[in-house]
Amino acid sequence: MAMKGPLFFAKILLFGEYGIIKDSKGLSIPYNYYRGALKSAKFLTAKQKASHDKLLAFIDYLKNLDNTIVSLDWKQLEADLSNNMYFDSSIPQGYGVGSSGALVASFYDRYAFEKITVLENLTKEKLNQLKVIFAAMESFFHGKSSGLDPLNSYLSLPILINSKENIETTGLPSQNFDGKRAVFLIDSGITGETAPMVSLFFEQMKKEAFSNMMRTQFIFFTDQCVEDFLKGDVKKLFNNIKSLSGLVLQNFKPMIPNDFHDLWEKGLETNDYYLKLCGSGGGGFILGFTEDFEKAKKALSGHTLEAVYHF
């Protein structure tokens, strides 16, 4: 009998890219347009076989994890593997929307002993415990994971990051599908690698001017955006997003794909839309905010815009 596990969704970090490394606030939301699930099949296609092989490497890594962090049902895992298990996912890799996070979440869900479930009272302690487990598991893919992506995918709830040690689930203002305002994604057409981008960031942080900018401006505007978004204070939100978008263009140019430098600038000049990194940048999706989605679509014609939140 072929296995078919539950679906786990992609995530979008609306605010907090790079900032949360330095303890800014952050806000991450599940994005159910992209999803993945563990499955098995009698015969595997080339793509499924590649996924199966990746799982084998991941499992080797998990075997060496400290079992005080997480203890897994190896018997079940071995049985599933021998049935040609693979991860069936529409989540694009290298796009900053949490493809490895969904895989880690589905693994924990299926194999973890003493699993913390979404139905429990999710205290801050439990959320932190899950984050530590997920960080250890996901580090196979990222070198050093924060654990946030799998947490988001596993819970399917928006997560408010107050600081590294202080995270909570949160509600968002209800979407208004008749509203003109939108958060959207643009496909840059190239994949981005997280690790080199993050090491570039740490190199930059050694420069005094850059680390001052992070501390006094970038983190300030990121925190403001999170608060404005959750409060539904739209006027302030767009002012602060504009400031943040300008800071990113000035200070994070290497993380912005070349084709987007002019479009970024154009948004700041016309106020038709503001662009922002989605995750670590270097490619993948670019995040946009607009007060008039139709206007933004015209201004960015030639690119496909995918609305992820209407308000």
C-alpha positions in Angstrom: 0.0 0.0 0.0 1.5 3.3 -1.1 2.0 5.8 1.7 0.7 9.4 1.5 1.6 11.7 4.4 -0.1 15.0 5.4 0.7 18.2 3.5 3.2 20.7 4.8 3.3 24.2 3.4 5.9 26.7 2.3 6.5 29.8 4.4 7.2 33.5 3.7 9.2 35.6 6.0 7.3 38.9 5.6 9.7 40.9 7.8 13.0 40.1 9.5 15.4 38.8 6.8 18.9 39.4 8.1 17.5 41.4 11.0 16.5 38.4 13.0 20.2 37.2 12.9 20.8 40.4 15.0 17.7 40.1 17.1 15.2 42.2 15.3 11.5 41.3 15.3 10.3 39.0 12.5 7.0 37.8 11.1 6.7 34.6 9.1 3.5 33.2 7.6 2.6 29.8 6.0 2.0 29.9 2.3 -0.2 27.1 1.2 0.1 27.6 -2.5 3.3 25.5 -2.4 3.3 22.3 -0.4 5.0 18.9 0.1 4.2 15.5 1.5 6.1 12.2 2.1 4.9 9.5 -0.2 6.0 6.2 -1.5 5.5 4.4 -4.9 6.3 1.0 -6.3 8.3 2.5 -9.2 10.0 5.9 -8.9 10.5 8.4 -11.7 13.9 10.1 -12.0 12.7 13.1 -10.0 11.3 10.9 -7.3 14.5 8.8 -7.2 16.6 12.0 -6.8 14.4 12.9 -3.8 14.6 9.4 -2.4 18.5 9.6 -2.6 18.4 13.0 -0.9 16.3 11.4 1.9 18.9 8.7 2.4 21.7 11.3 2.9 19.4 13.2 5.3 18.7 10.0 7.3 22.4 9.3 7.6 22.7 12.8 9.1 19.8 12.2 11.5 21.3 9.0 12.7 24.2 11.0 14.1 22.0 13.6 15.8 22.0 13.6 19.6 19.0 11.5 20.5 18.3 13.7 23.6 17.3 16.4 21.1 14.9 14.2 19.2 14.3 10.5 19.2 12.9 8.9 16.0 11.1 5.8 15.1 13.8 4.1 13.1 11.8 0.9 12.5 9.0 2.8 10.8 11.6 4.9 8.9 13.5 1.8 7.6 10.2 0.2 6.5 9.1 3.4 4.6 12.5 3.6 3.0 12.3 0.1 1.7 8.9 1.0 0.2 10.6 3.7 -2.0 9.7 6.8 0.1 10.3 10.2 -1.4 9.2 13.8 -0.7 6.7 15.0 -3.2 6.9 18.8 -3.3 5.9 21.8 -5.4 7.9 24.1 -3.2 10.7 25.6 -5.3 14.2 25.0 -3.9 16.6 28.0 -3.5 13.6 30.4 -3.5 13.5 31.4 0.1 10.1 29.9 0.8 11.2 27.0 3.0 11.5 23.8 0.9 13.7 22.0 3.4 11.6 23.3 6.2 8.5 21.5 4.9 10.5 18.3 4.6 11.8 18.5 8.1 8.3 19.2 9.5 6.9 16.2 7.7 9.7 14.0 9.0 9.2 15.1 12.6 5.5 14.7 12.2 5.8 11.1 11.0 8.7 9.7 13.0 9.3 11.7 16.2 8.6 10.0 19.5 7.1 12.2 22.2 6.0 14.6 19.6 4.8 18.1 20.5 1.5 18.5 18.6 -0.3 21.6 17.3 -3.3 20.6 19.4 -1.4 21.2 22.7 -1.3 24.4 24.6 1.8 25.8 22.7 3.6 27.6 25.5 6.8 29.6 24.6 8.8 26.8 26.2 7.3 24.2 23.8 7.7 26.5 20.8 11.4 27.0 21.7 11.8 23.2 22.2 10.4 22.6 18.8 12.6 25.3 17.3 15.7 23.7 18.8 14.7 20.3 17.4 14.0 21.7 14.0 17.2 23.7 13.9 19.2 20.5 14.6 17.4 18.6 11.9 17.4 21.3 9.3 21.1 22.1 9.7 21.7 19.2 7.3 20.5 21.4 4.5 21.6 24.8 5.7 24.8 24.5 7.6 23.2 26.4 10.5 19.4 26.6 10.6 17.4 28.7 13.0 14.6 26.1 13.0 12.0 28.8 12.1 11.1 27.4 8.6 10.2 23.9 9.8 8.4 25.4 12.8 6.2 27.5 10.5 5.5 24.6 8.2 4.8 22.2 11.1 2.4 24.5 12.9 0.8 26.2 9.8 0.4 29.3 11.8 1.9 32.8 11.6 4.9 33.2 13.9 5.9 36.4 15.6 9.6 36.5 16.4 10.2 39.0 19.2 13.8 38.0 19.6 15.9 34.8 19.1 14.7 33.3 22.4 11.2 34.7 22.3 8.8 33.5 19.7 5.0 33.1 19.7 2.2 32.2 17.3 0.1 35.1 16.3 -3.0 36.1 14.4 -2.9 38.4 11.4 -5.4 41.1 10.5 -8.1 39.4 8.3 -7.4 39.6 4.6 -9.6 41.9 2.6 -10.0 40.3 -0.8 -11.7 43.5 -2.2 -8.9 45.7 -0.9 -6.4 47.1 -3.4 -3.4 46.6 -1.2 -1.3 43.5 -1.5 1.8 41.6 -0.6 3.1 39.8 -3.6 6.0 37.6 -4.9 8.0 38.1 -8.1 10.0 35.2 -9.5 13.5 36.4 -10.2 14.1 33.4 -12.4 17.3 32.3 -10.7 17.9 30.2 -7.6 19.6 31.7 -4.6 21.9 29.9 -2.2 21.4 30.8 1.5 24.8 30.0 2.9 27.0 32.3 0.7 24.6 35.2 1.2 24.6 34.8 4.9 28.4 34.6 5.1 28.6 37.8 2.9 26.3 39.4 5.5 28.7 38.4 8.3 31.6 39.8 6.4 29.7 43.1 6.0 28.9 43.2 9.7 32.7 43.5 10.4 32.5 47.0 8.9 31.5 49.6 11.4 29.3 51.7 9.1 27.3 48.6 8.1 26.9 47.3 11.6 25.8 50.8 12.7 23.2 50.9 9.9 21.9 47.5 11.0 21.6 48.5 14.6 20.2 52.0 14.2 18.2 51.8 11.0 17.5 48.3 9.6 16.4 46.8 12.9 14.4 49.9 13.8 12.4 49.8 10.5 12.0 46.1 10.6 10.5 46.2 14.1 8.2 49.1 13.1 7.0 47.1 10.0 6.1 44.1 12.1 4.2 46.2 14.7 2.4 48.2 12.0 1.4 45.1 10.0 0.0 43.3 13.1 -1.8 46.4 14.3 -3.2 47.1 10.8 -1.7 50.6 10.7 -1.4 50.8 6.9 -0.3 54.4 6.5 2.6 53.9 8.9 3.4 50.5 7.4 3.9 51.8 3.9 6.1 54.6 5.1 8.3 52.2 7.0 8.4 49.7 4.2 9.6 52.4 1.9 12.4 53.2 4.3 13.3 49.5 4.6 13.3 49.0 0.8 15.6 52.0 0.4 18.0 50.6 3.0 18.1 47.2 1.3 18.9 48.8 -2.0 21.7 50.9 -0.5 23.2 48.2 1.7 22.3 44.8 0.4 22.9 45.2 -3.4 24.9 41.9 -3.8 21.8 40.1 -2.4 19.5 41.7 -5.1 19.6 40.0 -8.5 21.1 42.5 -11.0 18.0 42.7 -13.2 16.1 44.1 -10.2 18.2 47.0 -9.2 16.4 49.4 -11.6 12.9 48.0 -10.8 13.7 48.5 -7.1 14.7 52.1 -7.6 11.6 52.7 -9.8 9.3 51.5 -7.0 10.9 53.9 -4.6 10.6 56.8 -7.1 7.0 56.2 -8.2 5.6 54.7 -5.0 3.7 52.2 -7.1 5.3 49.3 -5.2 8.2 48.6 -2.8 10.5 45.6 -3.1 12.2 43.6 -0.4 14.2 40.5 0.0 12.3 37.3 0.6 14.7 35.4 2.8 18.4 35.7 2.1 18.1 36.9 -1.5 20.6 36.2 -4.3 17.7 35.0 -6.4 14.5 33.1 -5.7 11.4 35.2 -5.0 11.4 38.9 -4.3 8.8 40.2 -2.0 6.7 43.3 -3.0 4.2 45.5 -1.1 1.8 47.8 -2.9 -1.1 50.0 -2.1 -2.6 49.2 -5.5 -2.0 45.8 -6.9 -3.4 46.5 -10.4 -1.0 49.5 -10.6 1.9 47.4 -9.5 1.1 44.7 -12.1 1.2 47.4 -14.8 4.4 48.9 -13.5 6.0 45.5 -13.4 4.6 44.1 -16.6 6.9 41.4 -18.0 7.0 39.8 -14.6 4.5 37.5 -13.0 3.2 38.8 -9.7 1.7 36.3 -7.3 -0.4 38.0 -4.5 0.1 36.3 -1.2 -1.9 38.6 1.1 -4.7 41.1 0.3 -5.5 43.9 2.6 
